[in-house]
Amino acid sequence: MIDLFWVGHLGSHAIAAVSMSMVVLFLLSPVAIGLMVGSMAIVSRRVGAMQWNEAGEAAAQSLVLSGVLGGLLSVLGWFLAPHVFPLFGMHATDMPQNGVDPSLVVHEGIAFLRIILACQWIFFLMLASFASLQASGDARTPMICSLTASIANIILDPFLIYGIGPVFVRCGISPHWIEGCAARFGFSSASLHGLGVSGAAIATVVSEVLALAVGLAAMRQPSHHLPLRRHAFRPNLGLCWRILRIGLPGSGQMFVRSSMSAALMRIVATCGPSVVAGYGVGLRWHMFILMPAFALGNATATLVGQNLGAKQPMRARHTAWLASWIDASIMIVFAILALIAAPNMMRLFTQDPEVVRVGAEYLRIVSPFYPAVAFGIILGRALNGAGDSMAPMIITGISLWMLQLPAAFLLSHKLHHAALGIWVAIALGNVIHAVLITGRFRSGVWMRQEV
C-alpha cells in the first residue's frame, strides 16, 4: 500500500509494474502462510495446555522451517523474475496503450521483483515470529513490529524512490546548497537522485528487517512463555512434519487463492495497462480495508486454539462468532465509505483519469459485500486455529477456481465492458466463499479436531 502510494507519482507504468509484482509475491505467500497456520495451531494448543517448553520448541522449529524454505524461494525468485511478466500477457515489445509503455512496466517490474524475491527469507522469518507471538497470546508485539515497519517504509520510500535531492528541493531547500553539501562530504550529484521503483523494493526490505529484529527480540522475553533454548533449534523431523501437516492445507488454501489472483490478473491484463493499474490500486485499497478482518482473524485463530487446548470448545465457538459480527459491523462502515469516496481514494495514488475511473468502479462493485467477506475470513481463520485446515482449502478451491474464475472469463467476454464482468465475478466469488465457510463452521466438526 505504501509503496504503491509513492511510486504512483512516477506514472501509470510504475503502478502497473508494482501491481503485477504484488500478484507474484502473493503467489509465493502460501508457503509462509502455511507455516504460520501450522505453528499457530500447535503453539496455541500448547500454551492453552500450559506446556511451555513444547510451545517454545514448536516456535523454534517454525523459524527453522521458515528460514530454509524462504531461502530456497529467494534463490529461485531471483532467476525466475524476468520470465514472470510475459506469463501475465505483458511483453516489452507490446504497443503503448492509453499512454502507458509496456516496456517500462516490464523493466521496472523485473527490478522491483528481483530485490523483493531475493529477500523472501527475511519475510518468512518475520511472519514465523509473528505467528508464534500471536499464538502465545501477544498480539501487541506483532502490531508494534508492523507499525515500526510501516513508519520506516513511509520515511525511506520518498528518499529511495525520488532521491535525497528532489525530496529536499520539494521542501523548499535550494538545489545548489544541497549539491554543495554533497560535494563537501565526497558525494557526487548523481548520488542524490533516486532509484525509482527499485528504491521502493529496498525500502520494503529494510522495513522487514527492522520488524524481524523486534519480533525475535520479543520472543526471547520470559513473559512470552516461549523458551527458545539452543537445543530447540536442532531439527526435529517429527515436529516439523506436524507443523507441515497442519500447514499444508493452509498453504494449499492460500495457493488456490494466490494462483487464482494470478490467473485473474492474466484476464485483467487483456484489458490494457490502464485497467491493470486501476485494478492494482483498487486491490491495494481492498486489502487495506480488510486489515481489521485479518487482525481479528489471527486473534480468533489463537483464542480458538488456546480454548480447545484448555478443553473449552463452546467458548472457542462464541469467540469466533463474536469476532465475526464485530468485523462485519466495521466492514459496513468501510463499504459505505468506498461507495461514496471511491474516486477520491484512487486519486491519492494517481491522477490518471482512466486509472481512477477503473479503480473506483472496482471498489464500488466489490465493497457492498465486505460484511460477507468478514465472516469468510474470520471463521476461516477460526477453522485453521482449530487445526481443521483442509476444509477451508477445499472451500476456497470451489468458490474461486470453479465459480469465480470461470465467471470472470465468461462475463468479461459477454459484457460490452469487459472489466465490469471481472469485478462482478470477484464479488460473486467472495459471497459464495463466505456462505460455504460459515456452513462448515456451524457444523462443529472442527471442535473435535486433533493436532
VEXTOR-169043 format. One record per residue (C-alpha): x, y, z. Coordinates in pm, whole numbers, plus 50000, padded with zeros to 5 digits. Layout:
BEGIN
XYZ;...
This chain:
BEGIN
500005000050000;502795024350098;504975015049801;502065019449562;501325054049702;504845066849642;505515050249306;502155063449184;503805097149130;506235081048884;503415073248641;500895046448549;503665023448422;505165022348775;501755014548929;501214986248679;504734972448743;504284971449120;500704958249093;501734928748876;504744922149101;502454920949404;500454893249240;503664873049204;504534878749570;501014868549665;501554837049460;504574828149677;502984837250010;501154803850061;504334787250183;504814813250458;501094813750543;501024775850570;503894776350817;502044803251014;498884782051026;500764751051142;502844768651407;499894789051541;497734757851578;500414738351767;501884766851974;498454779652081;497334744652186;500504740152393;500104774452551;496464766652634;497584734252799;500444753252977;503114731752811;505674759952783;508734740052674;506794722652397;505424756352283;508954770752265;510224741152068;507364744151818;508154781451776;511844773851717;511104747151459;508764770451271;511644795551247;513974768751112;511444757450851;510704793350750;514384801750705;515074771150491;512014773650267;512294811550240;515934808250134;515054783549859;512354806749723;514764836149733;517234818249507;514544806249266;512834840149257;515964858949153;516404837548842;512704834448751;511754871348786;512414880648417;510014853548298;507034864748507;505564893648308;505164875147975;503104849248167;500654877248253;500474888047890;502714918547938;505564919647683;508204946647643;507544946747268;503824954747300;502504987647165;501705015247420;498055017747532;496455049047682;499925064647707;501415035747910;504535019147766;504594981347838;508414980747806;508655003848108;506214982048301;508324950948236;511694967648303;510614983948629;508704953048740;511684929648699;513934952948900;511344955349180;510654917949186;514284907049198;515054927549506;511944916349695;512304879749596;515984878249690;514964887250046;511954864350086;513734845450364;513514877150577;509764879550510;509294842750600;511154846150930;509204877551013;505844860050965;507034829751165;507994851751460;504644869951440;502734836951435;504484823751747;503964856251937;500264857151847;499854820651941;501354828052283;498654854452334;500744885052244;499064903351955;500554936652068;504164929951971;503394919551609;501284950951580;504204972151706;506544954151464;504194960851172;503784997051277;507565001051301;507994986150954;505275008650809;506785040250958;510245030650832;508795023750487;506985057250480;510215075450569;512535056050338;510305054050029;510465090449911;514225092849962;515005059849787;512425064149507;512935100949422;516335107649580;517565129749862;517995159749633;514475160849484;512855154849824;514745183649984;514035206049685;510295199549726;510725210050089;511985243949968;515735238550009;517985252849735;519375226249497;522735244549485;523015242549862;522195205149853;524815198249585;527355218649779;526745198250096;527025165849899;530345176649743;531675186550084;531125150950210;532525134949895;529255125749722;528555132949356;525355149949242;524305116949078;524155100549422;521375124749518;518985110349260;516515082849340;516305046549236;512715047349112;510655015849162;513764997149283;514015021849572;510555011149688;511714974849697;514804983549902;512705003850148;510374974150192;513244950150265;514844973550519;511474977650692;511014939950713;514494936050867;513524960751142;510244942551210;512024908851223;514624921951468;511944934851705;509944902551675;512894879751751;513924901452045;510394899152186;510304861152152;513304858652384;511494876952665;510434853752952;506944869152961;506024851952632;506444816652774;508344806552459;511694793752589;513904794352277;516744772952406;519584764452172;518694727452153;515144736952042;516584747451704;518014713051631;515914697551353;513044677451497;511624659451196;508554647151381;507564681751498;508444697251162;506154672450992;503294680551231;503704717651153;503734709950781;500834685250805;498584711750957;500064739850750;499994722950410;496214726250369;496604762450479;499304766450215;497014749449968;494224773450056;496464803550001;497954788549685;494464783449546;493714819849625;497024834149501;497184813349184;493614823849110;494714860149157;497474854148904;495004838748660;492634867848722;495454892548656;496044874548326;492424881748229;492664917748354;495874923148152;493934917147830;492084949547904;495284970447886;497884985948122;495485012848249;493004986548369;495874967348531;496944999048713;493375007348821;492774971848941;496134972049123;495335003649319;491774992049387;493084958549508;495514976049745;492594995549892;490624963049912;493394946350113;493804977150334;490094977550416;490214940550506;493104945250751;490744945651055;489364912250936;492854897250909;493834911051250;490684898151419;491024865551228;494534859551361;493394867751715;490444844151672;492684816051549;494854819951859;491904820852100;490224791051934;493414770651962;494024780552323;490414773552426;490434739552258;493744732252435;492034742152763;489044719352682;486634748852630;485144742852281;481954763152337;483964793452445;486024789352128;482834789051921;481444820152093;484734838652039;484674832151664;481074843851622;481664875051831;484744884651628;482824878951303;479954901751400;482344928751525;484234928751197;481044927550989;479994959851161;483364975651076;483064964050715;479664980850677;481305014250757;484135008050509;481664997050241;479725029550274;482975049150260;484105031149943;480745036649773;480825073949845;484515082649812;485975056849570;487285082449313;488945103449583;490525072349733;492015064249393;493335099649345;495565095249650;497685072549429;497265086049078;495755114948884;495355094948562;491585098048489;491295063648328;493085046148615;490895064948865;487715055048678;488645018048662;489695015749027;486615034449152;484365011348952;486074980849103;485714993749460;482065002949418;481144968349288;483014947249548;482544969449858;478844961449929;479894925450001;482584933650261;480374922250556;480114887750397;483884887150341;484334893850716;482584861050803;484574842050541;487924854450669;487364852251045;485524819051054;488084805050810;490904815751044;488994800151333;488914766851147;492664769751083;493294777451450;491434745651542;493644725651305;490754719651061;492684734850770;491654710450495;488044722550477;488914759350412;491304748450135;488604728249958;486014755850002;488444782049865;489134759949563;485424755549490;484474792249530;487434806549338;488524781849071;485184765149000;483004796449026;484834829849038;487434824248763;485054808648505;482554836348578;485254862948526;486244847548194;482684844148066;481414877948186;484494896148051;483614882447706;479834885247730;479594920947860;480484950547641;482624964547925;484984935247993;486414948448321;482914952148468;482304914848420;485524906748608;484534928748904;481084912248925;482684877648924;485024887649210;482074899249422;480184867049346;483134845249447;483544863849777;479904858049875;479944820949788;483174815849982;481664832550292;478504811150274;480454778450247;482904787350526;480054797150756;478324764150687;481454744450773;481934763651098;478304758451202;478714720751158;481024719851465;483314692951319;486344714751397;485694711551774;486784675151764;489934681451558;493184666751696;496554683351631;
